């Protein structure tokens, strides 16, 4: 093991930045939650016991993907290390975010799955499964969450919180924010009645429309229209 602060320095700083952003958005409270970023066979991950909304790069530890051993940093990694490593190994993620976000956690205490009530949930794979409850930091919890993530970029953890992953850290953070927003929409809708969910045909139509229109990306004005300005 090395204590070199330069190992994956940019990546450790990026993880700290992501934690502070999530804290500012209200998704990370105190020491609850964890964030990681994979670089090859190394993973930069938050240290256990760190206040995430105030996290600094030296509170991010670097571990080996294969065995979880610390290769840089002086602090023990989060108790959910095996969950993060499992997401990388099984789902090929580039970054993982685990929060105890209030809306997501509330939904995880009630539902067995969050239905696809808005087409933006398709960015997470559609319906969001709720992994059965297990004690934090245990292999049982890691395995149930990994199963809930099959074919998905997000999962809820019963009576616990939420996990998202993506190819980049920015996308994993955006997924966490989207999931929290969707859980909030569901709660508000449920207060008025039974929320409607999009059926498979409606979901497919959204996917086809998004592909046809390059939905979610900025696009230049067509040349023919530029001449009319």
MONOR-V528480 format. One record per helix or strand of 3 or more residues. SS is the DSSP state (hx for helix, st for strand). FROM is the first residue (numbers start at 1). TO is the last residue. If there is no record, write none. Layout:
ss | from | to
SS | FROM | TO
SS | FROM | TO
//
This chain:
ss | from | to
hx | 9 | 24
st | 34 | 39
st | 42 | 47
hx | 52 | 54
hx | 57 | 59
st | 60 | 64
st | 70 | 72
hx | 81 | 91
st | 95 | 99
hx | 102 | 108
hx | 119 | 124
st | 128 | 131
hx | 139 | 148
st | 154 | 157
st | 161 | 166
hx | 169 | 192
hx | 200 | 213
hx | 223 | 226
//
